């Protein structure tokens, strides 16, 4: 029998804000344990949460980018469960009135996007455990897809596209190494043609996008094999063990949590006014896919170049500022380094470099030297060209003199050329370049030499 | 007369005239505590040296300059314990100031010490404290009411010039009534809850317990105000509440809810309250009968909503970060051991009730239904306030009962708050003022106002107080 895989993804994304969701603590990564905490994010007795407006704004912005319906009134709920990484033993989240509903990533529709607070991080030592609360209270967006993903590869593509959009929008850096993007997957299989879903398994601990693909591939196969053997699939939560390359049972359905959601009495519902929504809409960024298409159509870039540039929104922005009259050349220079925005080079300087080469002020080879200097010092190309005396000699008077000198010194080459060996001109060209210390405009030199040789001047 | 017997305004006047010093006032109160608190047991924690230091440094030109104020053990003060009368917070020292504490400090008050209460404010007798029972200064065999029983008893026994309490279902007004002092529950959102350890977040409110209505208004002036750290605090200007005092009540309409004069209401208490109503009438107020038809559901609604919220609010006491920790084999064991040893029986009962009310399959029937009825109760008051300016009721159905009399029967105990609970559910304000004695025990008159109707309530309370002398009675200790 043929089976079909049904996958839905729940993606948690840390939102890029300076402070936490409900207090003023910094959200920076990598600080010494428990140094970015206060009574509020530690859940001390008597503290109250205060909403971070920027987190709400960015969630709405993400919703707009993904084509979601934005709630006009959204509220907060408490999700109750005990765990040492949860300071209050309830998480402030959104249950039935999330900020965003609907929308899509490519052809995969979204159920909802809601906002909640991140938990702390547990560490297990030889005989004790420790909790670092620096992360506790970081704004976290949960993006839930419909169960419309039909293969591990499609899940991979969904995550890649989602990540690209969120990075482009400045909503999150989505760095999985830093835990800024985390994913849980619901997966089931069913015979092709059956409309009813099979029992779903929730997969946890999917720490990389390629790990998600491996875990889903393993789990889909596990379920199909079980069904073929006539076994039942249990509705349960399984953990992906990346080293072992398999999923293991974490908890079965009987131990599923009853989260006892109820409205958070410490926070007022958020009312999103037309004015605020319009203001957020003004920050709306072009989706990466649309931008790629525009780079091809408008700048005439190859698909490949457009893809590379758009993969990093800041790089793409850099390109657009520098593109000028020769976008392809600009793209080539940008793609010669891993991240142009991490270099001291300014878009206007790159534009100037390309223009200088284009106009023949310097040769392409000299361009490379200037580029190296720009990377090292961040100076504008004009200053570098001047400092190094690189500007090409295009003064025909000086060039004529060099050409006359070369012709006089190498009569054999002149004779060869005149006898029909046209390649002999290259030797003479080389001599002129040498006399000019490499600054002669090679094109002009070629023209002058040809004229002089053919005209019989000597 | 000892300085400890003075009111806030009497103390302030003498301090400003230079008749006395702030240090003398605090010393007098500390002496009084030393003399009588062995009997009353109102305080859980005192730091006399620190109190005297604060007094010596007090600026008497400030609104509460040099006035010693006691705090219920549920309000955080930097460097002080805050146990909520619970073993689970043993050893916890607060790292921050509550909003009201910042306000009191800025107003020059002397923070005297911390008063006893029912554990986590759950109770009506202060018998649910983990640290012993406070006694009613009028009869030491009786309870002072609760949960702010320590604060009420301290004020009644002149062990403080004034005190703060918190009121979730009557926890300021009921002990004020039973101890013969003034207790005010402000409108929800009028006083910031930041730093008040939460029992039921949608109902809790901090308020004053004082010796008279003027003191109540003066203290409220300092406590009220918007706080950005409490999202439920209302950004509304704070009037000078003392400006509402000294006005007459001529033409003011006073509503008497027929549902509040019920069987179960002590006949002598009823007679006392009706006499107070006649007194108001004689002062020119107009009495109108009103109806609050959903009153009979208030106690049931309260014990679903308050316990549901409490079940989440008290989840943070787990032995991981602060307070008591009782080790276990694994983390679930540690939770169970810590919470099993740390919480008293009433707190456990309410956590279980609230957890049940929120559970899958019961949420709609209990929590959700209760929220709907809460809306009806709120609408009852909105309708009633179209016919009257304030509502007058007994604060409690009976006078102070004997210690141990109801502690075995939670339901009976819950009915002590039958007249006060609706005010919290509706989010409006109410005061209890002394209105007489039954069998030598104080009786409280509750005056209820609409949301942000503090001034009307204070106006009526003060007019009544000016016409009577009940508030001047003091227990013989």
Interface residues (C-beta under 8 A of the other chain):
Chain A: X39 X42 X43 X44 X45 X46 X47 X48 X49 X50 X51 X78 X80 X82 X84 X87 X88 X89 X90 X129 X131 X258 X260 X261 X262 X265 X266 X267 X268
Chain B: X74 X75 X76 X82 X84 X89 X92 X94 X95 X96 X98 X193 X194 X195 X196 X197 X198 X200 X201 X202 X228 X229 X230 X231 X232 X308 X309 X311 X312 X315 X316 X317 X318 X320 X321 X322 X331 X332 X335 X355 X358 X359 X360 X363 X367
